[in-house]
Amino acid sequence: VELYKLKAIDKGTDIFTSMVSRLFIILIITLFFLLFTLGLCFYLGDVLGKTHYGFFTVAGIYFLFACIFLLFRRFLIDNPLNDYIVRQIFKEKKR
């Protein structure tokens, strides 16, 4: 019983640390896209003549992406995340 507890703790910490590192990478990518989006909004605003037109254009593009993402979220998020968690649980440590 003690061995199974230790193995469960080991797997739990592996999954936790893997998720934390992935969340950190996602945070950095999110900050990049935020700054990129602001730059694109201001650039398109200059091209279109008014700043708010650039923000509306980028918001429309993100709305289209969100609609497409909602249609395919099972294939883009749900299945890969489930597969990742199962692989982490059943992964054997190489020592």
Backbone torsions as a table, in degrees:
resi	resn	phi	psi	omega
1	VAL	NA	-41.6	-179.8
2	GLU	-63.7	-38.8	178.9
3	LEU	-62.9	-42.6	179.3
4	TYR	-66.3	-35.8	176.2
5	LYS	-62.7	-45.2	-179.9
6	LEU	-65.4	-39.4	177.0
7	LYS	-64.8	-39.8	178.3
8	ALA	-65.0	-41.4	177.7
9	ILE	-63.6	-41.8	179.2
10	ASP	-61.6	-46.1	178.8
11	LYS	-64.5	-42.0	179.8
12	GLY	-61.2	-43.3	179.4
13	THR	-69.1	-35.5	176.1
14	ASP	-61.4	-46.2	-179.3
15	ILE	-65.1	-43.3	-178.9
16	PHE	-62.0	-48.8	-178.4
17	THR	-66.5	-35.3	177.3
18	SER	-65.6	-41.9	179.0
19	MET	-66.4	-40.2	179.8
20	VAL	-63.3	-43.1	179.9
21	SER	-66.2	-38.0	177.6
22	ARG	-67.4	-38.6	177.8
23	LEU	-64.7	-36.3	176.8
24	PHE	-64.1	-43.0	178.0
25	ILE	-64.1	-41.4	178.3
26	ILE	-63.0	-38.4	177.8
27	LEU	-61.8	-45.1	179.7
28	ILE	-64.2	-42.9	178.5
29	ILE	-64.1	-39.0	178.9
30	THR	-63.1	-43.0	177.6
31	LEU	-63.0	-39.8	176.9
32	PHE	-59.9	-48.9	-178.6
33	PHE	-66.5	-32.2	177.0
34	LEU	-63.1	-49.3	179.7
35	LEU	-66.9	-38.7	177.0
36	PHE	-62.4	-42.3	179.9
37	THR	-63.2	-44.0	178.0
38	LEU	-60.9	-44.4	177.6
39	GLY	-61.1	-43.2	178.8
40	LEU	-64.4	-40.8	178.5
41	CYS	-60.5	-48.3	-179.6
42	PHE	-66.3	-38.0	178.4
43	TYR	-64.7	-48.8	179.5
44	LEU	-63.6	-34.6	176.1
45	GLY	-61.1	-41.3	176.5
46	ASP	-65.5	-41.7	-178.9
47	VAL	-67.0	-41.1	-176.3
48	LEU	-84.5	-10.6	175.0
49	GLY	105.6	-25.2	178.9
50	LYS	-138.2	139.9	-175.1
51	THR	-61.0	-40.6	-176.7
52	HIS	-67.2	-23.9	174.8
53	TYR	-63.5	-37.7	177.6
54	GLY	-64.2	-41.8	178.8
55	PHE	-66.7	-40.0	177.8
56	PHE	-64.7	-39.6	179.9
57	THR	-63.8	-47.7	180.0
58	VAL	-66.0	-38.4	177.0
59	ALA	-62.0	-39.3	177.3
60	GLY	-64.4	-40.4	177.9
61	ILE	-64.0	-43.9	178.0
62	TYR	-65.7	-34.0	176.4
63	PHE	-63.3	-42.7	176.8
64	LEU	-62.3	-43.1	176.9
65	PHE	-61.1	-39.9	-179.6
66	ALA	-65.0	-40.4	178.0
67	CYS	-64.2	-44.0	177.9
68	ILE	-64.1	-42.1	179.5
69	PHE	-61.7	-42.1	179.3
70	LEU	-62.6	-36.2	179.0
71	LEU	-67.8	-35.5	-174.1
72	PHE	-113.2	20.5	-174.9
73	ARG	-63.5	-32.3	179.4
74	ARG	-61.4	-41.4	-179.3
75	PHE	-79.8	-28.9	-176.1
76	LEU	-88.2	-32.7	-174.6
77	ILE	-122.2	-56.6	-170.8
78	ASP	-58.8	-56.1	-177.8
79	ASN	-64.2	-48.1	178.8
80	PRO	-62.3	-37.4	179.4
81	LEU	-67.4	-42.7	176.3
82	ASN	-61.3	-44.7	179.1
83	ASP	-61.9	-40.9	-179.9
84	TYR	-63.0	-45.4	-179.0
85	ILE	-64.6	-41.9	178.6
86	VAL	-64.6	-41.4	178.0
87	ARG	-63.0	-38.9	179.0
88	GLN	-66.7	-37.9	-179.2
89	ILE	-67.2	-42.7	-175.6
90	PHE	-95.7	7.9	179.7
91	LYS	-72.6	134.8	175.8
92	GLU	-91.4	136.7	178.2
93	LYS	-75.8	139.1	175.1
94	LYS	-97.8	120.8	-178.6
95	ARG	-120.6	NA	NA
